[in-house]
Amino acid sequence: MKTVPLVVTGLGNVGRAFFSLLREKADDLERRYGLGLEILAVARAEGCFYSGGPLEVRQISKSGEPWTSGNPAWREGMRVTDVIGERGPGGCLVECTLSNLETGEPGMSYITAAFHGGWHAAAASKGALVVGLPALKALAAESGVLLKFSGATAAALPTLDVGLFSLAGARIEGIQGILNGTSNYILTRMGEGLDYGEALKEAQDKGIAEPNPAHDVEGWDTAGKILLITNACLDTEYVLKDVQVRGIAGLAVDFVRTARREGRSVKLLATAAPGRKGGRWSLDVRPSLIDATDPLAHVDGTEKGITFLTDSMGSVTVTGGRSNPRGAAAALLKDIINIYRPPF
């Protein structure tokens, strides 16, 4: 069995779900993949939880909150570079911090430190990737390590797996996707009779929407995802300002209800379309009318979906995948498995 040390950055919902999933899947990981994944440290802005051996959740939190004061595993001022330097190359950084789409921090610094130390990285946070994916890919190649980020592009929905591997040999001629579960839930409930405010409150009451839902309902989460999918699958270097963004905040309920009566759906649709004669691609996020014949029209609630238009494989649509922290954690685990298992 190959034992792989992990450093988890961030201790929010996704980080906790990742801890839980590792415990649940430990036997499967050893039996199916010959892997033993051990969380060596959990990094926060002020320091790291680190004991020199595998960490358990009980060592880093009490009553769901980080436990630093009086904790023998807490190292004030310890940095990711310190942990990696002490352990040496060969591990994997698990990046779960909050996404900052303007600066890319703190994820950018964490991933860069991992690469310099000879560690791979699997990211669920999209901030660093949106800001600096080309530079990070170049540094990973220079350092002889891998960068995986399927969890940053739609949690458990396998967008990059399809675009990069399942469509190998085909030319992608367009991408359309419903990439944000919160916005899709709100639009689904508006189609069923609620107005925007009612649908948003219901989503917040159910824990689907954040107390401050701006990132989701204004379209920026979706914009970051279509940007990453496009850049990864087409090997382009577009930036966030290249994406035209209009969210669903304040959308008139009559517009959604009328579409439903006409047999159509309103979705917050992300699109990537090629320019004429091989020019720049157009990236766009906006509420869009979708005909019932389109598979994406039937993606409701918190579900997500993506369609790739290709020259030789036709139209390929994938829908589903958990839109919650467990789904994002599962995508992280998948990426780590694919980093270490032999090619097949």
C-alpha positions in Angstrom: 0.0 0.0 0.0 1.2 3.5 -0.8 0.8 5.9 2.0 0.2 9.5 0.9 0.4 12.5 3.3 -2.2 15.2 2.8 -2.3 18.8 3.9 -5.9 20.3 3.9 -6.2 24.0 3.6 -9.4 25.4 5.1 -11.7 23.9 7.7 -15.1 24.8 6.3 -17.9 22.5 5.1 -16.0 21.0 2.3 -12.9 20.3 4.4 -15.0 18.6 7.1 -16.8 16.6 4.5 -13.4 15.5 3.1 -12.4 14.3 6.6 -15.6 12.3 6.9 -15.3 10.8 3.4 -11.7 9.6 4.0 -12.8 7.7 7.1 -15.7 6.2 5.3 -13.7 5.2 2.2 -10.4 4.0 3.9 -11.0 0.3 3.3 -12.1 0.9 -0.3 -9.1 3.1 -1.0 -6.7 0.4 0.2 -8.5 -2.5 -1.4 -9.2 -1.0 -4.8 -6.4 1.5 -5.3 -3.7 0.5 -2.8 -3.8 3.9 -1.2 -3.6 5.0 2.4 -4.5 8.7 2.5 -3.4 10.4 5.8 -4.2 14.0 6.7 -0.8 15.2 8.1 -1.9 18.9 8.7 -4.7 21.3 8.4 -3.7 24.8 7.5 -5.4 28.1 8.6 -4.3 31.7 8.3 -2.8 31.8 11.8 -1.0 28.4 11.8 -1.5 24.7 11.3 -2.9 21.7 13.1 0.0 19.3 13.1 1.1 16.5 15.4 3.7 14.7 13.2 1.2 11.9 12.4 -2.3 11.4 10.9 -4.9 13.8 12.3 -8.5 13.1 13.2 -11.3 15.6 13.4 -11.5 15.4 17.2 -7.9 16.8 17.3 -8.8 20.0 15.5 -12.3 20.9 16.4 -14.8 21.1 19.3 -18.6 21.5 18.8 -17.9 22.1 15.1 -15.5 25.0 15.6 -11.7 25.0 15.2 -10.0 24.2 18.5 -6.7 26.2 18.9 -6.4 27.4 22.5 -4.8 24.7 24.6 -4.7 22.2 21.7 -1.5 20.2 21.6 -1.9 19.7 17.9 -2.1 23.5 17.2 1.1 25.2 15.9 0.7 29.0 16.0 2.6 30.5 13.0 3.4 27.2 11.3 3.1 27.5 7.6 2.3 25.0 4.8 5.9 25.3 3.6 7.1 24.2 7.1 5.0 21.1 7.0 6.0 20.2 3.5 9.7 20.9 4.2 9.7 18.7 7.2 7.9 15.8 5.4 9.6 16.1 2.0 8.2 15.7 -1.5 5.5 13.3 -2.6 2.3 14.4 -0.8 -0.8 16.2 -2.0 -2.3 19.6 -1.0 -6.1 19.6 -0.7 -7.2 23.2 -1.3 -10.6 24.0 0.4 -10.3 27.6 1.3 -13.0 30.2 0.4 -12.7 31.4 -3.2 -11.5 35.0 -3.9 -12.0 35.5 -7.6 -10.1 38.8 -7.5 -6.9 37.9 -5.8 -6.9 34.1 -5.8 -5.7 34.1 -2.2 -5.1 32.3 0.0 -5.3 29.4 -2.4 -2.7 30.8 -4.8 0.0 30.9 -2.1 -0.9 27.5 -0.7 -0.8 25.8 -4.2 2.5 27.6 -5.1 4.1 26.4 -1.9 3.0 22.9 -2.6 4.5 22.8 -6.1 7.8 24.3 -4.9 8.0 21.5 -2.3 7.3 18.8 -4.8 3.7 18.2 -3.8 0.7 17.7 -6.1 -2.5 19.7 -5.5 -6.2 18.9 -5.7 -8.4 22.0 -5.5 -12.1 22.5 -4.7 -11.6 26.2 -4.4 -11.7 28.1 -7.7 -10.2 31.5 -6.7 -6.5 30.7 -7.5 -7.4 28.8 -10.7 -9.6 31.7 -12.0 -6.9 34.2 -11.3 -3.8 32.2 -12.4 -4.5 28.9 -14.0 -1.9 29.2 -16.8 0.9 30.2 -14.3 -0.1 27.4 -12.0 -0.1 24.8 -14.8 3.4 26.0 -15.9 4.7 25.8 -12.4 3.3 22.3 -11.9 4.9 21.1 -15.1 8.3 22.7 -14.1 8.0 21.1 -10.6 7.1 17.6 -12.0 3.8 17.5 -10.1 0.1 17.5 -11.1 -2.8 20.0 -10.5 -6.3 18.6 -10.5 -9.4 20.7 -9.9 -12.6 18.9 -11.0 -14.2 19.8 -7.7 -13.9 23.5 -8.6 -15.9 23.3 -11.8 -19.2 21.9 -10.5 -18.6 19.7 -7.4 -19.4 16.1 -8.3 -20.6 16.8 -11.9 -17.7 15.4 -14.0 -17.2 18.3 -16.3 -13.5 18.1 -16.8 -13.5 14.3 -17.0 -15.8 14.4 -20.0 -14.2 17.4 -21.7 -10.6 16.3 -21.3 -10.8 12.5 -21.5 -14.2 11.2 -22.8 -14.0 13.6 -25.8 -10.4 13.0 -26.7 -10.0 13.3 -30.5 -13.1 15.4 -30.9 -13.1 19.1 -31.5 -15.2 21.0 -29.0 -17.4 23.5 -30.8 -19.4 24.8 -27.9 -20.2 24.4 -24.2 -23.4 25.1 -22.4 -24.0 24.4 -18.7 -26.1 24.9 -15.7 -23.3 25.1 -13.1 -24.8 26.6 -10.0 -27.2 24.5 -7.9 -28.4 27.5 -5.8 -29.6 29.6 -8.7 -31.1 26.5 -10.4 -33.1 25.7 -7.3 -34.4 29.3 -7.1 -35.4 29.3 -10.8 -37.1 25.9 -10.4 -39.2 27.1 -7.5 -40.1 30.3 -9.3 -41.4 28.2 -12.2 -43.6 26.4 -9.6 -45.1 29.7 -8.4 -42.8 31.4 -5.9 -41.5 34.9 -6.5 -37.7 35.5 -6.4 -37.6 36.6 -2.7 -39.7 33.7 -1.5 -37.6 31.2 -3.5 -34.4 32.7 -2.2 -35.6 32.6 1.5 -36.7 28.9 1.1 -33.3 28.1 -0.3 -31.6 29.8 2.6 -33.9 28.1 5.1 -32.9 24.7 3.6 -29.2 25.5 3.7 -29.0 25.5 -0.1 -28.2 29.2 -0.4 -25.7 31.1 1.8 -26.9 33.9 4.1 -25.2 36.2 1.6 -26.0 34.6 -1.8 -24.6 37.3 -4.0 -21.8 35.0 -5.4 -24.4 32.5 -6.6 -27.4 34.6 -7.7 -25.3 37.4 -9.4 -23.7 34.8 -11.6 -20.0 35.0 -10.5 -19.8 31.4 -9.3 -21.1 30.2 -12.7 -18.7 32.6 -14.5 -15.7 31.2 -12.7 -16.7 27.7 -13.5 -17.3 28.2 -17.3 -14.0 30.1 -17.4 -12.1 27.2 -15.8 -13.9 24.6 -18.0 -13.2 26.5 -21.2 -9.5 27.2 -20.3 -8.9 23.6 -19.3 -10.7 21.9 -22.2 -9.6 24.3 -24.9 -6.2 25.2 -23.5 -7.0 28.9 -23.6 -6.1 31.7 -21.2 -9.3 33.8 -20.8 -9.7 35.8 -17.6 -12.8 36.6 -15.6 -13.4 40.0 -17.3 -13.8 38.2 -20.6 -17.0 36.6 -19.3 -20.3 38.6 -19.8 -22.3 38.1 -16.6 -25.9 38.7 -15.7 -27.4 36.9 -12.7 -30.9 36.0 -11.6 -31.2 38.5 -8.7 -34.6 40.2 -9.0 -35.7 38.3 -12.0 -39.4 38.8 -12.7 -41.5 35.7 -11.7 -43.9 36.4 -14.7 -41.0 35.7 -17.1 -40.3 32.3 -15.5 -44.0 31.4 -15.3 -44.7 32.4 -18.9 -41.8 30.3 -20.1 -43.1 27.3 -18.1 -46.6 27.7 -19.6 -45.1 27.7 -23.1 -43.2 24.4 -22.3 -39.9 26.1 -21.9 -37.5 26.6 -18.9 -35.5 29.5 -17.6 -32.0 28.5 -16.5 -28.9 30.5 -15.5 -27.0 29.2 -18.5 -23.2 29.5 -19.0 -22.1 29.3 -22.6 -18.8 29.2 -24.4 -19.1 29.7 -28.2 -16.3 30.1 -30.8 -15.8 33.3 -32.7 -16.0 33.5 -36.5 -13.1 32.1 -38.4 -11.3 30.8 -35.3 -11.5 34.1 -33.4 -11.8 34.5 -29.7 -14.5 32.5 -27.9 -17.5 34.3 -26.4 -18.1 33.4 -22.7 -21.5 34.3 -21.3 -23.6 33.8 -18.2 -27.3 34.9 -18.2 -30.9 33.7 -17.5 -31.9 32.0 -20.8 -34.9 30.3 -22.2 -34.4 26.7 -23.0 -36.7 24.5 -25.2 -38.1 21.3 -23.7 -36.2 19.3 -26.3 -32.9 20.4 -24.8 -31.7 17.9 -22.1 -30.7 20.9 -19.9 -34.3 22.0 -19.7 -35.0 19.1 -17.4 -32.2 19.8 -14.9 -34.2 21.0 -11.9 -33.7 21.8 -8.2 -30.1 21.8 -7.1 -29.0 19.6 -10.0 -26.4 20.7 -12.5 -25.6 19.8 -16.1 -23.3 20.4 -19.0 -23.5 19.9 -22.8 -20.4 19.7 -25.0 -21.0 20.3 -28.8 -18.4 18.5 -30.8 -17.5 17.9 -34.5 -17.3 14.1 -34.4 -19.1 12.8 -31.3 -22.1 15.1 -31.6 -23.8 16.6 -28.6 -22.8 15.1 -25.2 -24.7 16.0 -22.1 -24.0 15.0 -18.5 -26.3 15.9 -15.6 -26.5 15.2 -11.9 -23.8 15.0 -9.3 -24.2 16.1 -5.7 -24.3 19.9 -5.3 -23.1 20.0 -1.7 -20.0 19.7 0.4 -20.0 15.9 0.2 -20.1 16.1 -3.6 -17.2 18.5 -3.7 -15.3 16.3 -1.2 -15.9 13.3 -3.4 -14.5 15.2 -6.4 -11.4 16.0 -4.4 -11.0 12.3 -3.5 -11.4 11.3 -7.1 -8.7 13.7 -8.2 -6.3 12.4 -5.6 -6.9 8.8 -6.6 -6.3 9.7 -10.3 -3.0 11.5 -9.3 -1.6 8.4 -7.7 -3.1 5.4 -9.4 -1.2 3.8 -12.4 -2.3 4.7 -15.9 -4.7 2.3 -17.5 
